[in-house]
């Protein structure tokens, strides 16, 4: 072997050694990188979960809540003025309030209280209203025959008998009634104790733990043209702050009943909670679900009424009237996670909405003589 060949072989050996060293370094780096990525991937799940938890415990950018305290206070009053015992031919009292809610929304129903006010008969966004709150009631405050008409404390509208099983989990209803937490309204006819989605428990993360799978809830979305629409202050608790946010009392006092009904409205939609992700909907905070193909938000009763809740009944009435109501006549299954996502969204609002993270009690069904005779229908 010549000196040249020896030198060439030596050079080749050096190159091989260099290549081998480079490969070894590459292998070490890739192994370390892969291990780091695997570790990071695991951390990413934890970080995402932690991020979600952080998001649902913080609010929008810190700034003044311009709607705080905007509620205009009008106390409840007696619904009727008693008839005078003066020998006259008056045998009944006289209604002294405007039309009340919530009432019968069965197709074809109309109230008996005469009014010249008409409800908004197009989607609220087309009339310049935005949602200013979301809350819900235990059972339903409205009544729709064949959809939500079961009553846990005695049904005045029909004999249930064998059909009672469709009205919801009896043990839950009894526990609610005995605990006195909230008055329960009507129940949907969808419940099936043999179907796991109506009975399997759900681990509530953001809504109050009193929420129940298999239970019926009526969601209300109050809307207003004078809310803080499109701003971080749009959603408010109590909802009155959102409804009256930019409307001072002196301006309110100049409004006619029709002006009020044209500028304040409530959407109402009824759901049965199921533990089934195929019924998931991510944006319940935004308003009524309108999916005509699924018959959601497509058969709507429209009328003017009042605010609701258990501080009112057919003896004591609300003075917050007349406001437009648009109510979905149908009952729909919705996943528990949909409600939980709505509660998470509520917790992220600038205003503290914690007082609306649980079901409120349901007002008793409004009597015919307190219900407006202006019911209209909308089919999408």
Secondary structure, 3 states (H helix, E strand, C coil): CCHHHHHHHHHHHHHHHHHHHHHHHHHHHHHHHHHHHHHHHHHHHHHHHHHHHHHCCCCCCCCCCCCCCCCCCCCCEECEECCCCCCCCCCCCEECCCCCCCCECCCCCCCCECCCCCCCCCCHHHHCCEECCCEEEEEECCEECCCEEEECCCCCCCCCHHHHHHHCCHHHHHHHHHHCCCCCCEEECCCCCCCHHHCCCCCCCCCCCCCCCCCEEEEEEEEECCCCCCCCCCCCCCHHHHHCCCCCHHHHCCCCHHHHHHHEEEEEEEEEEECCHHHCCCCHHHCCCCEHHHCECCEEEEEEEECCCCCCCCCEECCCEEEEEEEEEEEEEEEHHHHHHHHHHHHCCCCCCHHHCCCECCCCCCCHHHCECCCEEEEC
